[in-house]
Amino acid sequence: MTIDPVTLAPQRASDAAYDTDFCAWAAAQARLLRAGRLGEADIAHIAEEIEELGKRDRRELASRIRTVIEHLMKLTASPATEPRAGWEATINRERVEIGRLLEDSLSLHVALPNVIAREERTARRLVARDMSLRGETPSVALDGLAYDVDQVLGPIP
């Protein structure tokens, strides 16, 4: 056991490893859990990491949904013709990855309408800025573009 230099509180070796070598800490914690040695495990940090895994999946889902919405908006509102195939390819790739995320975490399905509504607002701002930087005027009002779950998830190639 060592002393935390900031709080001067006793610090277990696993706590120090968590801060200095996360991969080694994770492997050690997995071994302790598999061996049923819960008293030796760094429960507080393990719980924190498990919560973070869920947050990471939600952030990834939101990011991928935002990308799909951005590209759907560009396909609808941009007069540009050359990048369209790339936008469609990006939509297809992101839909595949969204499908995988939803297969792995069924509870994320419930959040889809709220995530789409939030990411629509962000995507709208990003598309408006992108089109402005390219000197484009949207062919339809971006504020009028809204997508539901079926449109965002769409057909997966």
MDAnalysis code that builds the backbone (N, CA, C; Angstrom):
import MDAnalysis as mda
import numpy as np

u = mda.Universe.empty(471, n_residues=157, atom_resindex=np.repeat(np.arange(157), 3), trajectory=True)
u.add_TopologyAttr("name", ["N", "CA", "C"] * 157)
u.add_TopologyAttr("resid", np.arange(1, 158))
u.add_TopologyAttr("resname", ["MET", "THR", "ILE", "ASP", "PRO", "VAL", "THR", "LEU", "ALA", "PRO", "GLN", "ARG", "ALA", "SER", "ASP", "ALA", "ALA", "TYR", "ASP", "THR", "ASP", "PHE", "CYS", "ALA", "TRP", "ALA", "ALA", "ALA", "GLN", "ALA", "ARG", "LEU", "LEU", "ARG", "ALA", "GLY", "ARG", "LEU", "GLY", "GLU", "ALA", "ASP", "ILE", "ALA", "HIS", "ILE", "ALA", "GLU", "GLU", "ILE", "GLU", "GLU", "LEU", "GLY", "LYS", "ARG", "ASP", "ARG", "ARG", "GLU", "LEU", "ALA", "SER", "ARG", "ILE", "ARG", "THR", "VAL", "ILE", "GLU", "HIS", "LEU", "MET", "LYS", "LEU", "THR", "ALA", "SER", "PRO", "ALA", "THR", "GLU", "PRO", "ARG", "ALA", "GLY", "TRP", "GLU", "ALA", "THR", "ILE", "ASN", "ARG", "GLU", "ARG", "VAL", "GLU", "ILE", "GLY", "ARG", "LEU", "LEU", "GLU", "ASP", "SER", "LEU", "SER", "LEU", "HIS", "VAL", "ALA", "LEU", "PRO", "ASN", "VAL", "ILE", "ALA", "ARG", "GLU", "GLU", "ARG", "THR", "ALA", "ARG", "ARG", "LEU", "VAL", "ALA", "ARG", "ASP", "MET", "SER", "LEU", "ARG", "GLY", "GLU", "THR", "PRO", "SER", "VAL", "ALA", "LEU", "ASP", "GLY", "LEU", "ALA", "TYR", "ASP", "VAL", "ASP", "GLN", "VAL", "LEU", "GLY", "PRO", "ILE", "PRO"])
u.atoms.positions = np.array([
    [0.851, -1.173, 0.000],
    [0.000, 0.000, 0.000],
    [0.899, 1.238, 0.000],
    [0.521, 2.225, -0.792],
    [1.275, 3.475, -0.870],
    [0.391, 4.617, -0.375],
    [0.955, 5.798, -0.334],
    [0.220, 6.989, 0.095],
    [-0.039, 7.867, -1.123],
    [-1.293, 8.283, -1.280],
    [-1.641, 9.201, -2.364],
    [-0.966, 10.540, -2.089],
    [-0.164, 11.042, -3.042],
    [0.576, 12.277, -2.791],
    [-0.312, 13.517, -2.670],
    [-1.512, 13.459, -3.177],
    [-2.406, 14.619, -3.109],
    [-3.221, 14.609, -1.824],
    [-3.875, 13.469, -1.556],
    [-4.768, 13.399, -0.394],
    [-4.086, 12.860, 0.851],
    [-2.911, 12.267, 0.678],
    [-2.166, 11.609, 1.753],
    [-2.924, 10.422, 2.338],
    [-3.921, 9.932, 1.612],
    [-4.681, 8.760, 2.039],
    [-3.972, 7.503, 1.557],
    [-4.161, 6.409, 2.297],
    [-3.573, 5.152, 1.818],
    [-4.126, 4.804, 0.439],
    [-3.259, 4.281, -0.398],
    [-3.646, 3.951, -1.772],
    [-3.180, 2.537, -2.064],
    [-4.118, 1.695, -2.535],
    [-3.736, 0.335, -2.897],
    [-2.935, 0.371, -4.190],
    [-2.146, -0.660, -4.392],
    [-1.340, -0.741, -5.615],
    [-2.232, -0.706, -6.846],
    [-3.431, -1.307, -6.741],
    [-4.327, -1.322, -7.905],
    [-4.792, 0.086, -8.258],
    [-4.956, 0.955, -7.237],
    [-5.338, 2.339, -7.509],
    [-4.240, 3.056, -8.278],
    [-3.000, 2.847, -7.866],
    [-1.874, 3.491, -8.547],
    [-1.765, 2.971, -9.979],
    [-1.951, 1.662, -10.159],
    [-1.864, 1.086, -11.502],
    [-2.962, 1.654, -12.399],
    [-4.126, 1.894, -11.838],
    [-5.233, 2.465, -12.610],
    [-4.814, 3.796, -13.225],
    [-4.090, 4.586, -12.473],
    [-3.666, 5.908, -12.937],
    [-2.439, 5.879, -13.832],
    [-1.625, 4.836, -13.734],
    [-0.357, 4.838, -14.471],
    [-0.298, 3.851, -15.626],
    [-1.005, 2.720, -15.530],
    [-0.974, 1.715, -16.600],
    [-2.340, 1.042, -16.660],
    [-3.252, 1.688, -17.359],
    [-4.637, 1.231, -17.382],
    [-4.763, -0.195, -17.908],
    [-4.016, -0.545, -18.946],
    [-4.130, -1.894, -19.521],
    [-3.713, -2.958, -18.512],
    [-2.613, -2.718, -17.804],
    [-2.168, -3.667, -16.782],
    [-3.200, -3.744, -15.657],
    [-3.735, -2.591, -15.261],
    [-4.759, -2.560, -14.217],
    [-5.976, -3.373, -14.647],
    [-6.445, -3.176, -15.878],
    [-7.635, -3.873, -16.367],
    [-7.416, -5.380, -16.382],
    [-6.247, -5.818, -16.843],
    [-5.949, -7.251, -16.878],
    [-5.924, -7.825, -15.460],
    [-5.326, -7.097, -14.533],
    [-5.261, -7.562, -13.142],
    [-6.660, -7.642, -12.536],
    [-7.488, -6.644, -12.810],
    [-8.848, -6.646, -12.264],
    [-9.662, -7.796, -12.844],
    [-9.497, -8.073, -14.121],
    [-10.209, -9.191, -14.747],
    [-9.804, -10.510, -14.092],
    [-8.506, -10.675, -13.829],
    [-8.043, -11.903, -13.161],
    [-8.664, -12.026, -11.765],
    [-8.678, -10.931, -11.016],
    [-9.261, -10.955, -9.672],
    [-10.747, -11.302, -9.719],
    [-11.477, -10.703, -10.638],
    [-12.909, -10.975, -10.745],
    [-13.167, -12.428, -11.131],
    [-12.411, -12.931, -12.098],
    [-12.593, -14.326, -12.528],
    [-12.271, -15.309, -11.405],
    [-11.326, -14.933, -10.559],
    [-10.942, -15.793, -9.439],
    [-11.886, -15.620, -8.248],
    [-12.844, -14.701, -8.356],
    [-13.780, -14.474, -7.268],
    [-13.182, -13.722, -6.091],
    [-12.090, -13.037, -6.318],
    [-11.391, -12.309, -5.246],
    [-11.861, -10.849, -5.230],
    [-13.152, -10.678, -4.964],
    [-13.769, -9.357, -5.024],
    [-13.199, -8.395, -3.990],
    [-12.796, -8.902, -2.854],
    [-12.243, -8.045, -1.815],
    [-10.956, -7.366, -2.233],
    [-10.255, -7.959, -3.180],
    [-8.994, -7.388, -3.658],
    [-9.190, -6.513, -4.897],
    [-10.357, -6.610, -5.489],
    [-10.617, -5.866, -6.732],
    [-10.853, -4.387, -6.435],
    [-10.540, -3.581, -7.400],
    [-10.705, -2.121, -7.314],
    [-12.139, -1.786, -7.753],
    [-13.092, -2.094, -6.891],
    [-14.515, -2.018, -7.226],
    [-14.938, -0.621, -7.681],
    [-14.461, 0.410, -7.010],
    [-14.873, 1.777, -7.370],
    [-14.481, 2.113, -8.808],
    [-13.241, 1.788, -9.173],
    [-12.800, 2.090, -10.538],
    [-13.454, 1.163, -11.561],
    [-13.685, -0.093, -11.174],
    [-14.362, -1.022, -12.086],
    [-15.763, -0.499, -12.401],
    [-16.485, -0.067, -11.379],
    [-17.835, 0.482, -11.588],
    [-17.781, 1.715, -12.479],
    [-16.805, 2.567, -12.239],
    [-16.643, 3.779, -13.053],
    [-16.402, 3.423, -14.518],
    [-15.563, 2.429, -14.757],
    [-15.252, 2.024, -16.130],
    [-16.454, 1.379, -16.812],
    [-17.228, 0.600, -16.076],
    [-18.423, -0.010, -16.662],
    [-19.420, 1.074, -17.067],
    [-19.615, 2.060, -16.199],
    [-20.499, 3.179, -16.553],
    [-19.988, 3.905, -17.790],
    [-18.689, 4.084, -17.865],
    [-18.090, 4.793, -18.998],
    [-18.284, 4.022, -20.301],
    [-18.283, 2.691, -20.233],
    [-18.530, 1.891, -21.438],
    [-19.907, 2.195, -22.016],
    [-20.909, 2.285, -21.146],
    [-22.253, 2.624, -21.610],
    [-22.307, 4.013, -22.215],
    [-21.639, 4.957, -21.575],
    [-21.602, 6.325, -22.104],
    [-20.898, 6.362, -23.453],
    [-19.838, 5.593, -23.571],
    [-19.093, 5.556, -24.832],
    [-19.987, 5.057, -25.966],
    [-20.751, 4.011, -25.704],
    [-21.649, 3.487, -26.735],
    [-22.712, 4.514, -27.115],
    [-23.244, 5.224, -26.126],
    [-24.246, 6.255, -26.432],
    [-23.632, 7.394, -27.241],
    [-22.392, 7.785, -26.899],
    [-21.723, 8.844, -27.666],
    [-21.445, 8.385, -29.095],
    [-21.027, 7.128, -29.238],
    [-20.767, 6.615, -30.583],
    [-22.052, 6.568, -31.404],
    [-23.136, 6.112, -30.792],
    [-24.422, 6.076, -31.495],
    [-24.816, 7.479, -31.946],
    [-24.707, 8.449, -31.050],
    [-25.072, 9.832, -31.385],
    [-24.210, 10.361, -32.524],
    [-22.927, 10.090, -32.480],
    [-22.016, 10.568, -33.522],
    [-22.369, 9.967, -34.880],
    [-22.635, 8.684, -34.895],
    [-22.966, 8.020, -36.163],
    [-24.320, 8.490, -36.695],
    [-25.276, 8.687, -35.801],
    [-26.584, 9.206, -36.220],
    [-26.432, 10.613, -36.773],
    [-25.643, 11.443, -36.115],
    [-25.412, 12.815, -36.594],
    [-24.800, 12.787, -37.994],
    [-23.859, 11.895, -38.228],
    [-23.232, 11.797, -39.548],
    [-24.254, 11.401, -40.608],
    [-25.108, 10.430, -40.300],
    [-26.151, 10.030, -41.255],
    [-27.063, 11.217, -41.553],
    [-27.500, 11.913, -40.513],
    [-28.413, 13.042, -40.711],
    [-27.738, 14.152, -41.513],
    [-26.488, 14.445, -41.197],
    [-25.758, 15.473, -41.968],
    [-25.776, 15.138, -43.450],
    [-25.469, 13.892, -43.768],
    [-25.370, 13.512, -45.173],
    [-26.738, 13.417, -45.839],
    [-27.763, 13.014, -45.086],
    [-29.119, 13.053, -45.641],
    [-29.515, 14.487, -45.960],
    [-29.179, 15.404, -45.062],
    [-29.489, 16.821, -45.301],
    [-28.736, 17.347, -46.514],
    [-27.482, 16.978, -46.641],
    [-26.695, 17.438, -47.795],
    [-27.284, 16.894, -49.090],
    [-27.687, 15.617, -49.079],
    [-28.289, 15.044, -50.283],
    [-29.574, 15.773, -50.658],
    [-30.310, 16.234, -49.660],
    [-31.575, 16.919, -49.909],
    [-31.378, 18.384, -50.276],
    [-30.450, 19.059, -49.602],
    [-30.385, 20.523, -49.699],
    [-29.223, 21.071, -50.512],
    [-28.214, 20.270, -50.762],
    [-27.042, 20.801, -51.459],
    [-27.198, 20.700, -52.973],
    [-26.842, 21.761, -53.671],
    [-26.867, 21.700, -55.134],
    [-25.645, 20.964, -55.704],
    [-24.668, 20.684, -54.863],
    [-23.442, 20.029, -55.333],
    [-23.766, 18.636, -55.869],
    [-23.124, 18.280, -56.966],
    [-23.383, 16.968, -57.558],
    [-22.229, 15.993, -57.335],
    [-21.017, 16.488, -57.347],
    [-19.854, 15.607, -57.269],
    [-19.760, 14.800, -55.971],
    [-20.006, 15.401, -54.805],
    [-19.812, 14.617, -53.577],
    [-20.958, 13.674, -53.220],
    [-22.008, 13.625, -54.012],
    [-23.199, 12.854, -53.650],
    [-22.910, 11.370, -53.433],
    [-22.125, 10.774, -54.292],
    [-21.814, 9.344, -54.141],
    [-21.080, 9.098, -52.828],
    [-20.194, 10.006, -52.468],
    [-19.477, 9.884, -51.198],
    [-20.413, 10.008, -50.011],
    [-21.366, 10.934, -50.104],
    [-22.336, 11.090, -49.016],
    [-23.159, 9.813, -48.859],
    [-23.586, 9.249, -49.996],
    [-24.375, 8.019, -49.944],
    [-23.559, 6.869, -49.366],
    [-22.296, 6.774, -49.750],
    [-21.429, 5.720, -49.215],
    [-21.250, 5.879, -47.708],
    [-21.079, 7.116, -47.265],
    [-20.931, 7.370, -45.829],
    [-22.196, 6.970, -45.083],
    [-23.348, 7.324, -45.616],
    [-24.622, 6.944, -44.989],
    [-24.702, 5.430, -44.858],
    [-24.364, 4.715, -45.923],
    [-24.427, 3.253, -45.889],
    [-23.497, 2.674, -44.829],
    [-22.253, 3.173, -44.775],
    [-21.290, 2.672, -43.777],
    [-21.780, 2.949, -42.358],
    [-22.260, 4.163, -42.132],
    [-22.716, 4.527, -40.789],
    [-23.939, 3.711, -40.380],
    [-24.843, 3.445, -41.311],
    [-26.019, 2.629, -40.994],
    [-25.620, 1.213, -40.584],
    [-24.620, 0.667, -41.250],
    [-24.130, -0.660, -40.865],
    [-23.614, -0.625, -39.431],
    [-22.809, 0.376, -39.114],
    [-22.232, 0.475, -37.768],
    [-23.298, 0.767, -36.717],
    [-24.283, 1.584, -37.047],
    [-25.393, 1.834, -36.119],
    [-26.127, 0.520, -35.849],
    [-26.360, -0.255, -36.897],
    [-27.018, -1.554, -36.733],
    [-26.250, -2.463, -35.794],
    [-24.932, -2.468, -35.921],
    [-24.101, -3.297, -35.030],
    [-24.191, -2.818, -33.586],
    [-24.137, -1.506, -33.403],
    [-24.266, -0.962, -32.045],
    [-25.600, -1.360, -31.427],
    [-26.663, -1.261, -32.206],
    [-27.991, -1.586, -31.692],
    [-28.141, -3.081, -31.419],
    [-27.480, -3.920, -32.203],
    [-27.495, -5.362, -31.941],
    [-26.789, -5.679, -30.630],
    [-25.690, -4.987, -30.379],
    [-24.898, -5.242, -29.174],
    [-25.513, -4.640, -27.923],
    [-26.296, -3.592, -28.071],
    [-26.887, -2.892, -26.924],
    [-28.348, -2.585, -27.227],
    [-29.184, -3.566, -26.993],
    [-30.605, -3.418, -27.326],
    [-31.252, -2.239, -26.608],
    [-30.752, -1.881, -25.436],
    [-31.352, -0.771, -24.684],
    [-31.181, 0.565, -25.396],
    [-30.260, 0.654, -26.336],
    [-30.066, 1.906, -27.071],
    [-31.243, 2.219, -27.992],
    [-32.022, 1.202, -28.362],
    [-33.191, 1.420, -29.230],
    [-34.150, 2.441, -28.631],
    [-34.343, 2.364, -27.337],
    [-35.295, 3.243, -26.654],
    [-34.898, 4.703, -26.815],
    [-33.607, 4.966, -26.861],
    [-33.105, 6.341, -26.916],
    [-33.132, 6.937, -28.320],
    [-33.370, 6.134, -29.341],
    [-33.237, 6.613, -30.725],
    [-34.007, 7.897, -31.039],
    [-35.297, 8.003, -30.734],
    [-36.001, 9.249, -31.090],
    [-35.375, 10.494, -30.460],
    [-34.984, 10.394, -29.192],
    [-34.369, 11.552, -28.531],
    [-32.997, 11.868, -29.103],
    [-32.219, 10.834, -29.382],
    [-30.889, 11.047, -29.961],
    [-31.028, 11.693, -31.334],
    [-31.953, 11.205, -32.134],
    [-32.165, 11.767, -33.473],
    [-32.576, 13.230, -33.378],
    [-33.497, 13.543, -32.489],
    [-33.947, 14.941, -32.348],
    [-32.786, 15.850, -31.953],
    [-31.966, 15.401, -31.004],
    [-30.835, 16.223, -30.558],
    [-29.793, 16.365, -31.666],
    [-29.470, 15.266, -32.316],
    [-28.419, 15.294, -33.333],
    [-28.874, 15.996, -34.604],
    [-30.176, 16.032, -34.855],
    [-30.711, 16.795, -35.989],
    [-30.340, 18.267, -35.868],
    [-30.490, 18.797, -34.661],
    [-30.160, 20.216, -34.441],
    [-28.677, 20.468, -34.700],
    [-27.846, 19.585, -34.189],
    [-26.400, 19.739, -34.392],
    [-26.049, 19.579, -35.865],
    [-26.607, 18.563, -36.507],
    [-26.326, 18.321, -37.926],
    [-26.756, 19.510, -38.775],
    [-27.884, 20.087, -38.444],
    [-28.396, 21.245, -39.194],
    [-27.379, 22.388, -39.161],
    [-26.834, 22.664, -37.971],
    [-25.834, 23.739, -37.845],
    [-24.570, 23.397, -38.635],
    [-24.140, 22.148, -38.556],
    [-22.926, 21.745, -39.270],
    [-23.105, 21.834, -40.783],
    [-24.253, 21.385, -41.270],
    [-24.520, 21.432, -42.714],
    [-24.605, 22.880, -43.185],
    [-25.286, 23.719, -42.422],
    [-25.399, 25.138, -42.802],
    [-24.014, 25.767, -42.894],
    [-23.174, 25.473, -41.935],
    [-21.818, 26.047, -41.943],
    [-21.006, 25.495, -43.112],
    [-21.091, 24.192, -43.327],
    [-20.345, 23.566, -44.419],
    [-20.775, 24.137, -45.768],
    [-22.067, 24.262, -45.972],
    [-22.551, 24.802, -47.243],
    [-22.138, 26.259, -47.402],
    [-22.176, 27.005, -46.328],
    [-21.763, 28.408, -46.370],
    [-20.283, 28.524, -46.739],
    [-19.464, 27.669, -46.157],
    [-18.026, 27.698, -46.462],
    [-17.758, 27.389, -47.933],
    [-18.636, 26.577, -48.535],
    [-18.472, 26.234, -49.950],
    [-19.240, 27.183, -50.858],
    [-19.826, 28.224, -50.275],
    [-20.552, 29.207, -51.073],
    [-21.859, 28.691, -51.635],
    [-22.431, 27.685, -51.008],
    [-23.684, 27.102, -51.480],
    [-24.870, 27.677, -50.723],
    [-25.987, 27.741, -51.409],
    [-27.258, 28.107, -50.793],
    [-28.126, 26.856, -50.800],
    [-28.669, 26.474, -49.647],
    [-29.510, 25.272, -49.617],
    [-30.702, 25.400, -50.566],
    [-31.015, 24.312, -51.263],
    [-32.151, 24.317, -52.191],
    [-33.478, 24.184, -51.448],
    [-33.429, 23.750, -50.196],
    [-34.604, 23.710, -49.319],
    [-34.170, 24.237, -47.955],
    [-35.126, 24.690, -47.175],
    [-34.800, 25.204, -45.840],
    [-34.346, 24.057, -44.941],
    [-33.162, 24.201, -44.383],
    [-32.640, 23.163, -43.497],
    [-33.533, 22.977, -42.278],
    [-34.143, 24.054, -41.810],
    [-35.031, 23.962, -40.644],
    [-36.244, 23.081, -40.923],
    [-36.587, 22.916, -42.176],
    [-37.732, 22.092, -42.535],
    [-37.400, 20.615, -42.671],
    [-36.124, 20.273, -42.551],
    [-35.726, 18.876, -42.699],
    [-35.744, 18.182, -41.343],
    [-36.503, 17.106, -41.263],
    [-36.581, 16.313, -40.037],
    [-36.630, 14.844, -40.436],
    [-36.060, 14.008, -39.607],
    [-35.957, 12.590, -39.932],
    [-36.455, 11.758, -38.760],
    [-37.114, 10.647, -39.088],
    [-37.546, 9.735, -38.036],
    [-36.589, 8.542, -37.990],
    [-36.858, 7.629, -37.082],
    [-35.967, 6.488, -36.876],
    [-35.794, 5.693, -38.168],
    [-36.890, 5.412, -38.862],
    [-36.803, 4.613, -40.090],
    [-35.966, 5.300, -41.162],
    [-36.077, 6.612, -41.259],
    [-35.292, 7.338, -42.265],
    [-33.807, 7.344, -41.914],
    [-33.501, 7.454, -40.641],
    [-32.094, 7.474, -40.235],
    [-31.488, 6.083, -40.365],
    [-32.185, 5.070, -39.880],
    [-31.638, 3.714, -39.960],
    [-31.700, 3.192, -41.382],
    [-32.737, 3.582, -42.111],
    [-32.882, 3.293, -43.530],
    [-32.478, 1.899, -43.952],
    [-32.400, 1.702, -45.245],
    [-31.960, 0.396, -45.741],
    [-30.461, 0.230, -45.534],
    [-30.094, -0.941, -45.087],
    [-28.672, -1.240, -44.923],
    [-28.271, -2.133, -46.086],
    [-27.261, -1.705, -46.833],
    [-26.859, -2.487, -48.014],
    [-26.351, -3.866, -47.640],
])
